Amino acid sequence: MRAVSLLTFIVLSAAHLVSQIKAPARVDAPPALKDNSFFIEEAYNQEEGVVQHISGFLYSLAPNRQLTYSFTQEWPLAGTRQQLSYTLPMTISGSDHQAGVGDIMLHYRYELMGELHGAAITPRFSLLLPTGNAQRGLGFGVVGAQLNIPASMRISDRFAAHANLGVTYLPHITRDLGSGERSRHTLVTFNAGGSIVWLAAETFNVLLEYSTSRSIEKFSNGTAQNSTETIVCPGVRFAINVEELQIVPGIGIPLFLTGSTSHSGGFFYLSFEHPF
């Protein structure tokens, strides 16, 4: 019940904040590349009749060398206000380089407000399916839900800003502790963040992203454990247009901050967008 109330509060609060923006979108603003940021979700849905294929490669140096790959495909639904998509993750980690598919996510987005109102706000609801092997650390082994609310605004000819607010709920996760013992807990993660994008040229962007997440694990014995991770990521992306096909490569250098520790990594982004 608390989770439902929290989701309702987030949706209503974000909608109220965006409704206070009175300045209309500039129709004479120079054209600029719109795509997906690396760790911050932008509020732009797919254009009608256009599909997008997105690949992300994240390499992390700690706690052990790990490569995570994700593939997302986005489709417009009955116009541009609604969008369906899915994400398929895969992880290769450890010295033995074991690979496996993680938990698949199914997404639905609905545009509450468009850019003509001064900013776009497009809540996304996602269903997490237990397709990964939880015993190998490739998933959680339960059905979960996620709500994220991205907002995007063109703040000048050369800059755009994006903000995210969301929550993920995973109930009754079970872990095998060995010797016949099993641990059961519920995981709730709150996320917030934002990015600023310098529209350096019509087909070239420079990004700076900041994202933080707060996880709360509540165990069946009544104890709780909290953790926080923050990501700061500068990066660049550019577009290559070949007739009706747009290819967008990008690269970022994320810094991960967890408690008193930090480590770096690398992120490579590749998108293909075309009519269907």
Sequence and secondary structure as in RCSB ss.txt:
>XXXX:A:sequence
MRAVSLLTFIVLSAAHLVSQIKAPARVDAPPALKDNSFFIEEAYNQEEGVVQHISGFLYSLAPNRQLTYSFTQEW
PLAGTRQQLSYTLPMTISGSDHQAGVGDIMLHYRYELMGELHGAAITPRFSLLLPTGNAQRGLGFGVVGAQLNIP
ASMRISDRFAAHANLGVTYLPHITRDLGSGERSRHTLVTFNAGGSIVWLAAETFNVLLEYSTSRSIEKFSNGTAQ
NSTETIVCPGVRFAINVEELQIVPGIGIPLFLTGSTSHSGGFFYLSFEHPF
>XXXX:A:secstr
 HHHHHHHHHHHHHHHHHHT      TTS        SSS       TTEEEEEEEEEEE SSS EEEEEEEEEE
EETTTTEEEEEEEEEEEETTTTEEEE   EEEEEE SB GGGTSEE  EEEEE   S GGGTS  SS EEEEEEE
EEEE SSSEEEEEEEEEEEEEEEEEEEETTEEEEEEEEEEEEEEEEEEEEETTEEEEEEEEEEEEEEEETTS EE
EEEEEEEEEEEEE EEETTEEEEEEEE  EEEETTEEEEEEEEEEEEEEE 
